[in-house]
Amino acid sequence: MFNKRDNEPDYALLNDPASQVLNQYGDSIETVPETDSLRHQSLHINGDNGIGENPNRYKQHGFYFNADNCIACHACEAACSEKNDVPGHLAFRSVGFIEGGSYPNSQRINISMACNHCDNPVCLKGCPTRAYTKFAEYGAVLQDPDICFGCGYCTWVCPYNAPQLDPVKGQVSKCNMCVDRLEVGLKPACVAACLGNALDFGVIENIPQNRTQAKTAIPGFPDTGITHPNIRFQQLKNTQRDMKRVDNVELKYHREDIGKDSKANVYKPELDPEIEKTRQWNLRQLFGSHENAHIVFTLATQAVMGAFLLQVLGGWFNTNWGAALQAPVTQNVLLIVMILLQTFGLFKLTMHLGKPMRFYRGFNNLRWSPVSREIAGVSLFYAGLVVYSLLHFIQYLFAPEWVNTAYLQTFAAVIAFAGIAFGGFYMIKIYRIPARHFWNHWHTNASFVATMMTLGGCLLAIFLWVMDVLNRQQSVTQVGFNLSELSFILGSGVLLEIAALLSHARDTRAAHSEAALSRYEQLTTYGKSFMLRNSLLVFSLVLCVASYFMPALNLILWPVLIISMLLSNAIGRALFYVLVIPTTMPGAFFWRNKKFQQHARETGLAAMPQLGVLPDTH
């Protein structure tokens, strides 16, 4: 247990003589009924079996922040880091700010933020390893770094940037509500250290002494509907109509007047570029992202899934290209290539983890996590693909009379199809994140399906073109007709992608969210790369139409079409990852400022111990 001093000051002591029944979201403040067997259990803090005597131990607790009092001294950050031994490149609690107006009527709002121990913790539901638990004691959402294998998905889904992925240790950690202090009647360390009396803590909805408000949001605070965070705010001072971020995130928060009381009005994010940017390539940043492993995995998996579907279904329905791919040598080599490509994608994804040797923990949260379900679905497809291939090799090499592998191959194919449906659905689901507006659009669904159609078709076309022509198993004319059939599949995928892009552009252009900034970055910072990708899509569509109506030219058209499709998908998927902007809390000029961190790495500041070493991102 935490050692409580005899002379603890009153401001550091918990004091909630009464509490309400429901919070402002309609959720119960009582975490478990008084008769529940979960009560009166030890948290086993540091091996101590003691049980705290706090009478409100089984009520939801939360932070209270008075924005009018915060002076941005960062004492709360220092106290938190000292107590929890947080390394210099991480912070469980951080202070950022937004500014508005101009001299002499300028204004700054400081915001101190840590984990909000939400009623609906999306980090808990998203984590594939079950490293998170929401405890009945104080409603604390706690995370065990030893269970975490460092995928970082919780950092994607959290709107408040509370979970911290340590690139050195390869694991996530975060604010633990100082439950060891709560057990002995003390408020968290950050609250006790606050100089301006801006931070407070207690049973949620209890307004501290000398305070009058308990708002659920202030300017710069992300959408509370995602998680129902347990933090309340007071901010009595009038604010400017537009409050700007200063952390190089080119957003402002615009006040929408919905009533006479301006303090009750809503601030919504809007695009606010201070300097007009020019259209650029930025290929190094585009393909130098730390999400390159995800690019390889998603493209490889979707290509193999699409190719397997087209190959098997083409054979079942006796299409021309399906029949051509049934040639023993062609099918054997194709299956081997698909297995190798899928294996490479899985390897890259696994090595991207902070703790790759703990990859098997990805199955631990099938009940809640879309990541666990994606892993299960892709693994099921991989198993079906391997079994299907082995049965085909056995039939081809040994032709055993005692068993007909055709029925077993069909069964293995059905298993693989189930993996495609289940894994493909959750491969999309993991990106439909409310905290990442650029991804949370049906364009994500369409793009992933289109990639299956286009890259899967390209993979089959390579074998039709290379194997059949080189081995002279079919005439050049017949190969052209086979490719002509596939061009319809590819053309449909390209049309789907183009339609989704147009819808995405329309919706993000008018969005009151970070998606508007993503759209701006797409047209400026990566504008030339984006235009190249779009041009390749249109060019590919033209080639598909030409291939369909002029099959005699297919041996010339298809090499160009395949290169165009590969480049288009690679650039498009890289843009997909590099452009997303999460709904994080505002940072400062230096701290929590990605552009400053990039500058620090380029100039060597990030490697200077006296300034605090900044490791490369995971």
Backbone torsions as a table, in degrees:
resi	resn	phi	psi	omega
1	MET	NA	159.0	176.2
2	PHE	-71.9	137.2	-179.3
3	ASN	-81.6	108.9	179.9
4	LYS	-84.8	129.8	179.5
5	ARG	-77.7	155.7	179.2
6	ASP	-71.2	-25.1	-175.2
7	ASN	-109.8	34.7	178.1
8	GLU	-60.6	132.9	179.7
9	PRO	-68.9	157.6	-176.6
10	ASP	-61.4	-34.4	-176.3
11	TYR	-69.2	-14.1	179.4
12	ALA	-94.5	-2.9	-175.7
13	LEU	-97.7	140.2	173.3
14	LEU	-68.7	138.9	-178.7
15	ASN	-152.5	91.7	179.3
16	ASP	-131.2	83.5	-177.7
17	PRO	-66.5	-24.7	-179.1
18	ALA	-146.1	163.9	178.9
19	SER	-154.1	164.8	178.6
20	GLN	-84.7	174.5	-178.0
21	VAL	-90.7	-44.5	-177.9
22	LEU	-120.2	150.9	174.5
23	ASN	-89.7	-175.5	-174.4
24	GLN	-70.6	-13.2	176.3
25	TYR	-94.6	-0.3	-178.8
26	GLY	87.0	6.9	178.7
27	ASP	-87.5	150.0	-179.6
28	SER	-70.9	135.9	176.3
29	ILE	-78.7	-28.7	174.7
30	GLU	-73.7	119.8	-174.1
31	THR	-75.9	-34.2	175.7
32	VAL	-143.0	149.3	178.1
33	PRO	-59.4	156.0	-178.1
34	GLU	-63.2	-23.6	-179.2
35	THR	-92.2	1.1	-174.7
36	ASP	-72.3	143.5	-179.2
37	SER	-71.2	-13.7	178.9
38	LEU	-70.1	-17.4	-179.5
39	ARG	-71.2	157.5	173.7
40	HIS	60.3	43.7	172.4
41	GLN	-115.2	151.0	-179.0
42	SER	-81.3	146.0	172.9
43	LEU	-84.1	-6.0	177.8
44	HIS	53.1	47.2	179.9
45	ILE	-70.9	120.7	-179.6
46	ASN	52.5	36.1	178.1
47	GLY	79.1	2.9	179.7
48	ASP	-84.9	126.5	-178.1
49	ASN	-89.0	7.5	-179.0
50	GLY	-68.3	158.9	179.6
51	ILE	-121.4	127.4	-179.1
52	GLY	-62.5	151.9	-177.5
53	GLU	-102.6	12.5	179.1
54	ASN	-61.3	122.3	-179.1
55	PRO	-64.7	-19.4	179.3
56	ASN	-103.3	26.5	-175.2
57	ARG	-59.3	-29.3	-176.9
58	TYR	-110.0	35.7	171.2
59	LYS	-118.7	147.3	179.1
60	GLN	-67.5	122.9	176.0
61	HIS	-101.9	162.1	178.8
62	GLY	-164.8	173.0	-179.0
63	PHE	-90.0	155.4	174.8
64	TYR	-128.5	127.0	-176.0
65	PHE	-124.8	122.9	177.0
66	ASN	-99.9	100.8	-176.4
67	ALA	-64.5	-24.9	-179.7
68	ASP	-68.8	-24.7	-174.7
69	ASN	-96.6	-18.6	-173.8
70	CYS	-69.7	129.2	-179.6
71	ILE	-109.6	9.3	178.4
72	ALA	56.8	42.4	177.5
73	CYS	-81.7	-16.3	177.8
74	HIS	69.0	17.7	176.5
75	ALA	-63.7	-34.9	179.3
76	CYS	-63.9	-41.0	177.2
77	GLU	-60.9	-47.1	-176.9
78	ALA	-63.9	-43.1	-179.5
79	ALA	-64.1	-43.2	179.3
80	CYS	-62.6	-47.9	-177.9
81	SER	-64.4	-38.1	179.6
82	GLU	-67.6	-43.2	-177.0
83	LYS	-68.6	-39.6	-174.3
84	ASN	-98.1	4.9	178.4
85	ASP	55.0	48.5	-178.4
86	VAL	-80.6	131.0	179.1
87	PRO	-64.5	159.8	-172.1
88	GLY	-62.8	-25.4	-177.4
89	HIS	-89.0	4.0	177.0
90	LEU	-126.3	163.9	174.4
91	ALA	-156.1	119.6	176.0
92	PHE	-70.3	-31.6	175.4
93	ARG	-125.1	137.9	179.9
94	SER	-140.9	156.9	-179.6
95	VAL	-116.2	122.0	174.2
96	GLY	-123.2	179.4	179.6
97	PHE	-157.0	161.2	174.6
98	ILE	-126.7	153.4	-176.3
99	GLU	-128.6	154.3	178.0
100	GLY	-151.3	162.9	178.7
101	GLY	77.3	-173.7	178.0
102	SER	-143.6	160.9	-176.8
103	TYR	-58.6	134.7	7.4
104	PRO	-94.3	6.9	-176.6
105	ASN	-107.7	53.0	178.7
106	SER	-95.5	161.0	-174.3
107	GLN	-151.3	145.5	175.0
108	ARG	-132.9	136.1	175.1
109	ILE	-112.9	121.7	176.1
110	ASN	-91.8	142.6	-179.3
111	ILE	-131.7	118.3	175.1
112	SER	-100.1	125.9	-171.4
113	MET	-140.2	138.9	171.6
114	ALA	-136.4	-160.9	176.0
115	CYS	-65.4	137.7	-178.1
116	ASN	-97.9	3.3	174.6
117	HIS	46.6	60.7	-167.0
118	CYS	-67.6	159.0	173.6
119	ASP	-68.1	-33.3	178.8
120	ASN	-120.2	77.7	-174.0
121	PRO	-72.4	102.7	-179.2
122	VAL	-68.5	-23.2	175.8
123	CYS	-63.5	-41.2	179.9
124	LEU	-64.7	-45.6	-177.9
125	LYS	-71.6	-28.0	-178.3
126	GLY	-84.4	-27.3	-174.0
127	CYS	-64.9	121.0	-178.5
128	PRO	-75.5	-16.6	-175.3
129	THR	-98.0	-3.3	-176.0
130	ARG	61.4	41.5	177.5
131	ALA	-78.2	-13.7	-177.4
132	TYR	-103.3	146.9	174.8
133	THR	-143.4	134.1	171.2
134	LYS	-97.2	112.6	-174.1
135	PHE	-84.9	147.9	173.1
136	ALA	-65.3	-31.7	178.4
137	GLU	-70.4	112.1	175.8
138	TYR	66.4	1.2	-176.4
139	GLY	67.6	24.6	-175.8
140	ALA	-75.0	134.8	172.8
141	VAL	-97.6	108.0	-175.8
142	LEU	-109.3	150.8	-177.3
143	GLN	-128.6	136.8	-179.1
144	ASP	-103.4	106.2	-178.5
145	PRO	-61.2	-26.7	-178.1
146	ASP	-69.8	-26.1	177.8
147	ILE	-83.3	-32.4	-177.5
148	CYS	-59.9	138.7	174.6
149	PHE	-110.7	11.5	167.9
150	GLY	80.0	31.7	177.2
151	CYS	-75.2	-27.6	177.4
152	GLY	80.3	9.2	-176.8
153	TYR	-65.2	-32.8	178.4
154	CYS	-62.9	-30.9	177.7
155	THR	-72.2	-22.4	175.3
156	TRP	-75.1	-45.4	-169.5
157	VAL	-84.0	-22.5	-178.8
158	CYS	-73.1	125.1	-179.8
159	PRO	-73.7	-11.3	-169.9
160	TYR	-113.2	6.6	178.6
161	ASN	56.6	37.5	-178.1
162	ALA	-78.3	-49.6	177.8
163	PRO	-67.0	136.4	-176.5
164	GLN	-114.7	116.5	178.1
165	LEU	-87.4	117.6	-179.8
166	ASP	-87.9	111.1	-178.7
167	PRO	-69.9	-15.2	179.2
168	VAL	-81.6	-50.7	-179.4
169	LYS	-85.1	-16.2	179.7
170	GLY	70.0	36.2	-179.4
171	GLN	-150.7	162.7	-179.4
172	VAL	-101.0	145.6	170.8
173	SER	-145.5	167.3	-177.4
174	LYS	-164.5	179.7	176.8
175	CYS	-56.0	133.1	180.0
176	ASN	-110.5	18.4	178.5
177	MET	62.7	9.6	-176.8
178	CYS	49.6	50.5	-176.5
179	VAL	-62.2	-24.9	177.2
180	ASP	-66.7	-34.6	175.3
181	ARG	-73.9	-38.6	179.5
182	LEU	-60.7	-37.0	-178.0
183	GLU	-62.4	-24.2	178.9
184	VAL	-108.6	16.8	173.6
185	GLY	84.8	17.3	-179.4
186	LEU	-108.0	147.1	174.9
187	LYS	-74.3	163.1	179.2
188	PRO	-56.9	157.7	-174.9
189	ALA	-60.5	-38.6	-178.5
190	CYS	-63.1	-38.2	-179.6
191	VAL	-68.4	-44.6	-178.9
192	ALA	-64.6	-25.1	-176.7
193	ALA	-91.3	-9.3	-173.5
194	CYS	-64.3	122.8	-176.6
195	LEU	-78.1	-34.0	-174.2
196	GLY	-93.4	7.2	-176.8
197	ASN	56.7	39.4	178.9
198	ALA	-91.4	-31.9	-179.5
199	LEU	-98.2	140.2	172.9
200	ASP	-144.5	173.3	-174.5
201	PHE	-155.7	146.2	176.3
202	GLY	169.6	-165.9	176.7
203	VAL	-61.0	132.3	-174.2
204	ILE	-60.3	144.5	-177.8
205	GLU	79.0	-6.1	172.6
206	ASN	-80.1	115.8	-179.2
207	ILE	-81.5	124.1	-177.9
208	PRO	-61.6	165.6	179.7
209	GLN	-61.5	140.5	-179.6
210	ASN	66.7	20.9	175.1
211	ARG	-120.2	152.8	-174.9
212	THR	-123.4	-19.9	-175.7
213	GLN	-112.4	156.9	172.0
214	ALA	-146.2	64.2	-178.6
215	LYS	-77.1	152.5	179.4
216	THR	-87.8	-10.8	-178.3
217	ALA	-155.0	156.6	171.8
218	ILE	-135.5	169.7	179.3
219	PRO	-54.5	130.9	-179.4
220	GLY	95.9	-8.5	-179.0
221	PHE	-89.7	129.4	-177.2
222	PRO	-64.2	170.1	-176.6
223	ASP	-55.2	119.7	-178.3
224	THR	-76.5	-15.4	-178.2
225	GLY	-69.8	-15.0	-177.9
226	ILE	-71.2	-44.8	-171.7
227	THR	-128.4	-10.5	-172.4
228	HIS	54.9	68.1	-175.6
229	PRO	-69.3	148.5	179.1
230	ASN	-97.6	70.8	172.2
231	ILE	-144.8	143.3	179.0
232	ARG	-127.4	152.0	-172.4
233	PHE	-125.5	152.1	165.1
234	GLN	-127.2	133.3	176.2
235	GLN	-154.7	93.7	-174.2
236	LEU	-87.1	-27.3	-177.6
237	LYS	-67.5	139.0	177.0
238	ASN	-65.1	142.1	-179.5
239	THR	-113.2	160.4	176.1
240	GLN	-68.2	159.0	179.7
241	ARG	-64.9	-33.2	178.7
242	ASP	-121.3	123.1	177.0
243	MET	-116.2	126.6	-172.2
244	LYS	-105.4	147.7	171.2
245	ARG	-78.5	154.4	-179.8
246	VAL	-119.4	12.1	-174.7
247	ASP	-104.0	29.4	179.1
248	ASN	66.2	11.5	166.4
249	VAL	-92.2	110.9	-167.3
250	GLU	-80.1	64.7	178.6
251	LEU	-125.7	150.9	168.1
252	LYS	-126.5	159.8	178.6
253	TYR	-110.4	113.0	-174.1
254	HIS	-100.3	130.9	-177.7
255	ARG	-81.4	126.9	173.7
256	GLU	-101.2	115.1	-177.9
257	ASP	-76.8	112.9	179.8
258	ILE	-117.8	6.8	179.4
259	GLY	-166.6	177.0	-178.9
260	LYS	-72.0	-31.6	-178.2
261	ASP	-86.6	108.2	-176.5
262	SER	-65.1	-23.4	-178.9
263	LYS	-70.8	-19.8	-179.0
264	ALA	-93.3	-1.5	-174.8
265	ASN	-81.2	165.5	-171.2
266	VAL	-102.1	137.1	173.7
267	TYR	-103.1	127.5	-179.6
268	LYS	-118.2	143.6	179.5
269	PRO	-67.8	141.9	174.7
270	GLU	-141.9	154.2	178.3
271	LEU	-64.5	136.8	-178.6
272	ASP	-149.2	71.5	178.1
273	PRO	-75.1	122.0	-179.3
274	GLU	-73.8	-34.9	-179.5
275	ILE	-124.0	129.1	178.9
276	GLU	-65.9	124.8	-177.8
277	LYS	-93.2	154.8	175.5
278	THR	-97.4	161.4	179.3
279	ARG	-74.6	129.6	-174.7
280	GLN	-132.8	171.4	175.6
281	TRP	-89.6	-59.4	-178.3
282	ASN	52.1	46.5	-178.6
283	LEU	-67.0	-32.6	-179.9
284	ARG	-63.7	-45.2	178.0
285	GLN	-69.5	-33.4	-177.9
286	LEU	-64.1	-45.5	-177.9
287	PHE	-104.3	11.6	174.7
288	GLY	-105.8	15.3	-178.8
289	SER	-68.6	148.9	176.0
290	HIS	-74.5	-0.6	176.0
291	GLU	-96.9	16.4	-179.5
292	ASN	-58.3	-32.4	178.5
293	ALA	-63.5	-38.0	177.3
294	HIS	-68.3	-35.7	176.8
295	ILE	-60.1	-49.7	-178.9
296	VAL	-62.7	-46.2	-176.6
297	PHE	-63.3	-50.0	-176.6
298	THR	-65.8	-42.8	179.9
299	LEU	-65.9	-44.5	-179.1
300	ALA	-64.6	-46.1	-177.8
301	THR	-65.0	-45.1	-179.5
302	GLN	-67.2	-35.5	176.8
303	ALA	-64.4	-44.9	-178.4
304	VAL	-68.9	-41.6	177.7
305	MET	-60.2	-46.0	-180.0
306	GLY	-64.5	-42.7	180.0
307	ALA	-64.1	-41.8	-179.7
308	PHE	-64.9	-43.8	177.8
309	LEU	-59.0	-48.8	-176.9
310	LEU	-66.9	-37.6	-178.7
311	GLN	-67.5	-48.8	-176.9
312	VAL	-69.9	-48.1	-179.6
313	LEU	-65.4	-35.3	176.8
314	GLY	-61.7	-37.6	176.8
315	GLY	-70.6	-41.3	-179.4
316	TRP	-65.0	-39.6	-177.2
317	PHE	-95.4	8.0	171.2
318	ASN	57.4	44.2	172.8
319	THR	-74.8	162.9	-179.6
320	ASN	-61.8	-48.2	-179.5
321	TRP	-71.0	-30.2	176.4
322	GLY	-65.5	-41.2	178.2
323	ALA	-66.2	-38.5	179.4
324	ALA	-63.1	-35.2	-178.6
325	LEU	-77.7	-6.8	177.3
326	GLN	-80.4	-8.0	176.0
327	ALA	-56.3	129.9	-170.6
328	PRO	-51.9	-50.6	-176.7
329	VAL	-64.7	-44.7	-179.7
330	THR	-60.6	-45.7	-177.8
331	GLN	-67.7	-39.2	179.4
332	ASN	-61.4	-48.5	-178.8
333	VAL	-65.5	-40.1	179.5
334	LEU	-61.4	-44.3	179.8
335	LEU	-64.4	-40.3	178.3
336	ILE	-62.7	-44.1	179.7
337	VAL	-63.0	-41.3	179.7
338	MET	-63.7	-41.4	178.9
339	ILE	-64.4	-44.4	-179.7
340	LEU	-64.5	-41.0	-179.3
341	LEU	-66.6	-42.2	178.1
342	GLN	-67.4	-38.0	177.9
343	THR	-63.3	-41.5	179.3
344	PHE	-63.5	-42.8	177.9
345	GLY	-61.1	-44.6	178.8
346	LEU	-65.3	-38.0	178.4
347	PHE	-63.1	-46.2	180.0
348	LYS	-61.6	-41.3	-179.9
349	LEU	-66.2	-42.0	-179.4
350	THR	-64.7	-42.7	-178.9
351	MET	-70.7	-15.0	176.7
352	HIS	-74.9	-19.3	-179.9
353	LEU	-65.4	152.0	175.2
354	GLY	-65.2	-32.9	177.7
355	LYS	-128.3	81.7	-174.4
356	PRO	-59.0	-31.6	-177.8
357	MET	-70.7	-9.0	178.7
358	ARG	-103.7	24.3	-175.2
359	PHE	-58.4	-30.7	-176.8
360	TYR	-64.1	-16.8	178.1
361	ARG	-72.2	-8.0	178.8
362	GLY	-64.8	-13.9	179.5
363	PHE	-92.7	1.3	-169.0
364	ASN	-72.2	-20.2	-172.8
365	ASN	-125.7	51.7	179.6
366	LEU	-64.1	-22.1	-178.4
367	ARG	-67.5	-38.1	-172.7
368	TRP	-119.9	-39.9	-165.2
369	SER	-81.4	125.2	173.0
370	PRO	-66.5	-24.4	177.3
371	VAL	-67.1	-45.4	177.2
372	SER	-60.3	-40.3	-178.7
373	ARG	-70.9	-35.9	175.5
374	GLU	-63.8	-44.6	179.7
375	ILE	-60.4	-43.0	180.0
376	ALA	-64.2	-43.0	-178.7
377	GLY	-66.7	-44.4	179.1
378	VAL	-66.5	-37.3	177.4
379	SER	-64.6	-38.9	177.6
380	LEU	-63.9	-43.4	177.0
381	PHE	-62.1	-44.1	-178.8
382	TYR	-61.2	-42.8	178.5
383	ALA	-63.7	-44.3	178.2
384	GLY	-62.1	-40.5	179.0
385	LEU	-63.3	-44.5	-178.6
386	VAL	-65.7	-45.5	-179.9
387	VAL	-63.9	-44.0	177.9
388	TYR	-57.2	-44.2	-178.8
389	SER	-67.0	-43.5	179.8
390	LEU	-61.3	-42.1	178.2
391	LEU	-62.9	-38.8	178.7
392	HIS	-67.5	-40.6	178.9
393	PHE	-64.3	-40.8	179.6
394	ILE	-62.1	-45.3	179.7
395	GLN	-63.3	-39.1	-177.0
396	TYR	-73.4	-41.4	-173.7
397	LEU	-82.7	-38.0	-172.0
398	PHE	-113.7	-23.0	-178.0
399	ALA	44.7	55.4	-175.8
400	PRO	-64.3	133.8	-180.0
401	GLU	-79.3	-19.9	-174.1
402	TRP	-81.8	-8.1	179.2
403	VAL	-147.6	139.1	174.0
404	ASN	-102.1	110.8	-174.1
405	THR	-79.0	-5.1	-175.9
406	ALA	-59.7	-45.7	-179.3
407	TYR	-67.3	-38.3	178.1
408	LEU	-67.5	-36.7	176.7
409	GLN	-64.1	-40.5	177.9
410	THR	-62.0	-42.4	178.5
411	PHE	-63.2	-43.3	178.6
412	ALA	-63.8	-37.5	178.5
413	ALA	-65.1	-39.9	177.9
414	VAL	-63.4	-40.3	175.8
415	ILE	-60.6	-44.2	179.1
416	ALA	-64.3	-38.8	177.9
417	PHE	-62.7	-39.8	177.0
418	ALA	-62.7	-39.2	176.7
419	GLY	-64.7	-38.0	177.6
420	ILE	-63.5	-45.6	-178.8
421	ALA	-64.8	-48.0	-176.2
422	PHE	-72.5	-50.7	-178.6
423	GLY	-67.5	-39.2	179.0
424	GLY	-64.8	-39.6	178.9
425	PHE	-62.3	-45.7	-177.9
426	TYR	-80.7	-17.8	170.7
427	MET	-65.1	-34.5	174.2
428	ILE	-76.5	-42.6	-174.4
429	LYS	-59.1	-36.0	-176.2
430	ILE	-67.1	-17.1	179.3
431	TYR	-100.0	-8.2	178.2
432	ARG	-85.4	71.3	-171.8
433	ILE	-103.3	122.3	178.5
434	PRO	-58.5	-26.7	-179.2
435	ALA	-81.8	-2.5	178.6
436	ARG	-132.5	87.5	-170.0
437	HIS	-62.9	-32.0	-178.8
438	PHE	-63.0	-32.7	178.6
439	TRP	-86.1	-29.6	-171.0
440	ASN	-80.5	67.0	-176.6
441	HIS	-150.6	152.5	-177.3
442	TRP	-65.5	-11.0	173.9
443	HIS	-58.7	-35.3	178.1
444	THR	-60.6	-46.8	177.8
445	ASN	-58.0	-50.8	-175.7
446	ALA	-64.0	-39.8	-178.0
447	SER	-64.1	-42.4	-178.8
448	PHE	-68.5	-40.5	177.4
449	VAL	-66.2	-41.9	179.0
450	ALA	-61.3	-37.4	178.2
451	THR	-64.3	-39.0	175.7
452	MET	-59.2	-42.4	-177.6
453	MET	-70.9	-44.7	-174.2
454	THR	-77.8	-52.5	-178.8
455	LEU	-71.4	-35.1	175.1
456	GLY	-62.2	-43.6	177.4
457	GLY	-65.3	-38.4	178.0
458	CYS	-63.0	-40.0	-179.8
459	LEU	-62.8	-43.0	177.8
460	LEU	-66.8	-39.0	-178.6
461	ALA	-62.4	-36.6	178.9
462	ILE	-59.2	-41.5	-179.2
463	PHE	-73.9	-37.6	176.1
464	LEU	-62.2	-41.0	-175.0
465	TRP	-76.7	-46.8	-175.0
466	VAL	-79.6	-55.5	-173.1
467	MET	-66.6	-46.6	-175.5
468	ASP	-69.4	-40.9	-178.4
469	VAL	-72.2	-46.1	-177.2
470	LEU	-66.3	-37.3	-179.1
471	ASN	-88.2	-2.3	179.1
472	ARG	53.2	37.0	178.0
473	GLN	-77.1	-24.2	177.0
474	GLN	-138.5	162.0	177.6
475	SER	-71.9	159.2	178.5
476	VAL	-61.0	-38.1	179.7
477	THR	-63.2	-42.2	-179.3
478	GLN	-67.0	-39.1	176.7
479	VAL	-61.0	-40.2	177.4
480	GLY	-59.8	-42.0	177.9
481	PHE	-66.9	-38.1	177.4
482	ASN	-61.6	-44.4	178.5
483	LEU	-66.3	-33.0	178.3
484	SER	-61.6	-39.2	176.6
485	GLU	-63.3	-42.6	-179.3
486	LEU	-66.8	-28.8	-178.5
487	SER	-62.0	-28.5	176.6
488	PHE	-66.2	-39.4	177.3
489	ILE	-64.2	-48.0	-178.8
490	LEU	-64.3	-43.0	179.9
491	GLY	-61.2	-38.3	177.8
492	SER	-64.7	-40.6	177.9
493	GLY	-64.5	-40.5	179.3
494	VAL	-66.4	-41.6	177.6
495	LEU	-61.3	-41.2	177.9
496	LEU	-61.9	-43.6	179.3
497	GLU	-63.3	-43.7	-178.8
498	ILE	-64.6	-43.9	179.1
499	ALA	-61.5	-40.8	179.1
500	ALA	-67.3	-39.0	178.6
501	LEU	-63.2	-41.8	178.7
502	LEU	-63.3	-43.3	178.2
503	SER	-65.6	-40.7	179.7
504	HIS	-63.4	-42.5	179.4
505	ALA	-63.1	-42.9	179.8
506	ARG	-63.1	-44.5	-175.3
507	ASP	-74.3	-38.0	-179.2
508	THR	-74.0	-30.1	179.0
509	ARG	-62.6	-35.2	-177.4
510	ALA	-100.2	9.4	-173.2
511	ALA	-77.3	142.9	170.0
512	HIS	-99.9	66.8	-176.3
513	SER	-164.2	-178.8	178.3
514	GLU	-63.4	-17.7	178.7
515	ALA	-62.1	-31.4	178.1
516	ALA	-64.2	-38.4	177.1
517	LEU	-69.8	-38.2	175.9
518	SER	-59.0	-41.6	178.7
519	ARG	-63.6	-41.6	178.8
520	TYR	-63.7	-43.6	177.6
521	GLU	-62.9	-36.4	179.0
522	GLN	-61.9	-36.2	-176.6
523	LEU	-89.1	-13.5	-176.1
524	THR	-118.7	-72.8	-176.7
525	THR	-56.8	-39.2	179.0
526	TYR	-118.9	27.7	-172.6
527	GLY	-60.5	-44.9	-178.8
528	LYS	-68.9	-37.9	176.3
529	SER	-64.4	-40.2	179.4
530	PHE	-65.2	-42.1	179.2
531	MET	-67.4	-36.4	175.9
532	LEU	-62.0	-44.1	179.7
533	ARG	-60.7	-45.3	-179.6
534	ASN	-64.4	-39.9	178.2
535	SER	-63.6	-39.0	178.1
536	LEU	-65.2	-36.5	177.5
537	LEU	-62.8	-48.0	179.9
538	VAL	-64.0	-42.8	178.4
539	PHE	-61.0	-42.1	179.0
540	SER	-63.7	-38.9	178.4
541	LEU	-63.2	-42.0	177.9
542	VAL	-61.7	-42.6	178.9
543	LEU	-65.2	-37.1	177.6
544	CYS	-63.2	-43.1	178.7
545	VAL	-63.9	-44.9	178.9
546	ALA	-62.3	-40.3	179.4
547	SER	-63.7	-38.8	-177.4
548	TYR	-68.1	-39.4	-175.2
549	PHE	-95.1	-14.3	179.9
550	MET	-131.4	68.7	-175.8
551	PRO	-60.7	-23.2	-179.1
552	ALA	-65.1	-21.9	-178.6
553	LEU	-95.4	4.6	-170.6
554	ASN	-64.3	-31.1	179.5
555	LEU	-69.1	-16.0	174.0
556	ILE	-95.7	-40.5	-175.4
557	LEU	-70.9	-39.1	-169.3
558	TRP	-70.4	-36.8	174.3
559	PRO	-57.8	-40.5	177.8
560	VAL	-67.3	-41.5	-180.0
561	LEU	-62.7	-42.0	-179.2
562	ILE	-64.4	-44.6	178.6
563	ILE	-62.2	-43.0	179.2
564	SER	-61.1	-42.7	-179.4
565	MET	-68.2	-40.1	179.2
566	LEU	-63.5	-45.4	179.3
567	LEU	-64.7	-43.8	-179.1
568	SER	-60.3	-45.8	-179.5
569	ASN	-68.9	-37.7	-179.9
570	ALA	-65.8	-47.0	179.6
571	ILE	-66.3	-43.3	-179.6
572	GLY	-61.4	-41.9	-179.2
573	ARG	-71.6	-35.9	175.8
574	ALA	-63.8	-42.0	176.4
575	LEU	-63.1	-37.0	179.8
576	PHE	-55.8	-41.3	-177.0
577	TYR	-84.8	-38.3	-171.9
578	VAL	-78.5	-21.0	-174.2
579	LEU	-89.6	-18.8	-174.7
580	VAL	-66.0	134.7	179.0
581	ILE	-121.5	116.2	-176.6
582	PRO	-75.9	163.6	179.1
583	THR	-86.4	63.0	-179.3
584	THR	-84.2	166.2	174.6
585	MET	-70.7	151.3	177.8
586	PRO	-59.9	143.1	175.5
587	GLY	-100.0	-155.8	-179.3
588	ALA	-122.1	-168.5	-179.2
589	PHE	-64.4	-35.0	-176.9
590	PHE	-116.9	-50.3	-175.0
591	TRP	-77.6	138.3	-177.6
592	ARG	56.4	42.6	-178.4
593	ASN	-128.7	103.8	-172.5
594	LYS	-63.0	-37.0	-179.1
595	LYS	-69.3	-35.2	176.0
596	PHE	-69.3	-37.5	177.7
597	GLN	-62.3	-40.2	176.3
598	GLN	-62.6	-42.3	177.6
599	HIS	-62.2	-40.5	-179.1
600	ALA	-63.9	-38.1	178.5
601	ARG	-69.7	-39.5	-178.2
602	GLU	-68.9	-33.2	-176.0
603	THR	-95.2	-9.5	179.9
604	GLY	96.0	-5.3	178.0
605	LEU	-59.9	-33.2	-175.7
606	ALA	-68.4	-15.5	-177.7
607	ALA	-104.6	7.9	-177.5
608	MET	-95.0	115.4	-177.0
609	PRO	-57.5	-34.4	-177.5
610	GLN	-68.8	-18.2	178.1
611	LEU	-102.9	-9.7	-178.0
612	GLY	99.6	109.5	-176.7
613	VAL	-67.5	135.0	179.6
614	LEU	-112.4	103.3	-177.8
615	PRO	-67.6	159.8	174.7
616	ASP	-64.2	148.9	-178.4
617	THR	-67.3	147.1	177.9
618	HIS	-65.3	NA	NA
